[in-house]
Amino acid sequence: MRRIAGEILHVRDHELRRRAVGEMHLRRWPVLPVPCHIVQWVLAIEDAERAEELAAIEMRCGVHDSVGNPSHREGRINAAVTFTWERQSEGSSLTLFASPCDEDGFVNAHGDLQIADAIAWAQNLPGQVIRSTRVWLGEDDAAIAPLLERQSLNRDELVSSTLGGGIRIWSDFRIMDDGFGRLLVAANGADPRDLTRQMQRMQELGNYRNKALLGLPVARECWPKLDTAEARLRDLADRIADSDARDDTLLTQLSGLALDLASVSTAISFRMDATRAYGQIVEERLEQLDVSAVEGFASLVDFTQRRFRPAMNTCFATIERLQRLGNRTEQLSSLLRARIDTRIENQNAELLRSMEQSISMQARLQQLVEGLSAVALSYYLLGLVKYALYSVPDSVFGVSDDFVIGLLVVPLVLGVWWTMHTLKDRLIKTTPQK
């Protein structure tokens, strides 16, 4: 509202204002205490399961929406465990925060009844697990050392790095027997808010990495199809160059290949686009973490670069190869259509030349017929004149009838021809042009 000249004017909020502002506050964890036991799931949820998931969360926990966005919920499961839940485009994420807690509850979640109860409830929610992680947040390196001995982490694959602010992490990024990965973190005196942000970035790095890697099997399954399509395209190009097959047959086969490529593109486009977007987020989170290597351990950056980036390159190469095959198919189709059009134009030109020759022949025949018609008509007219002269005595003209007929032949033929030519010109001029 605004106050103008002592009056209060009410200005209505846009219907999406609070959701837009709330979007900027999503995915924010509460400030983490130390020590803290964090359990997180990233789930793939079908559209039909979304209402069931939300109802189960609200029924159990009496949750509330603190950021003005219907895709976010947070609340308390029991005295020791709080949670945040967020709906995402391809599923949802659920994070439990247990405090107070102890190391025994982390090593054996069933040993802490409150954590065990929360995990059991969460695991009954609908959806398929894309990633699940249990995180222990300790005071410092010394506090983490005894816990490392109690965890069955693979020392040869153990990744350890320091993040910005002196925070140190340990993990082998393997799935344990209980279905969870393990991440150990030493706060080392980091500011609680900085610690929370870094921990959230660390988890988002792993979550989006797994989501991005969902595109790798899809890309690998496409390669045999693309190999077959490339072989078909190469065969069609050779056949078009040889000109042995009918053009309409080749064009039909090219259209079939284009449809097959379009079908493959439609089937994988969403997953490949999602992979590209998730991969970019992974790169951003890795940069934001400000990772430093620890001597004697694999670095988080090395671990990510060793397999994640080659996997992304495979996905990107699949997209590019599919686009190239589609473009080459379209170019070959265009060349074949151009050849067909050229042949049609040549056939039309031949047809026009044939028609021109036929018309020319018809014109000459017509002229011949006109000449013969003039002679024939003149012959009949001379016959009539001859019959007329039979009635006139020879003494009238002083010459014979045959002599008169002979004199009239040329003028009469020319007159008949001129008369027919004149009538034809008038007829042509008076005939409407279409």
Disulfide bonds with the S-S distance in Angstrom:
none
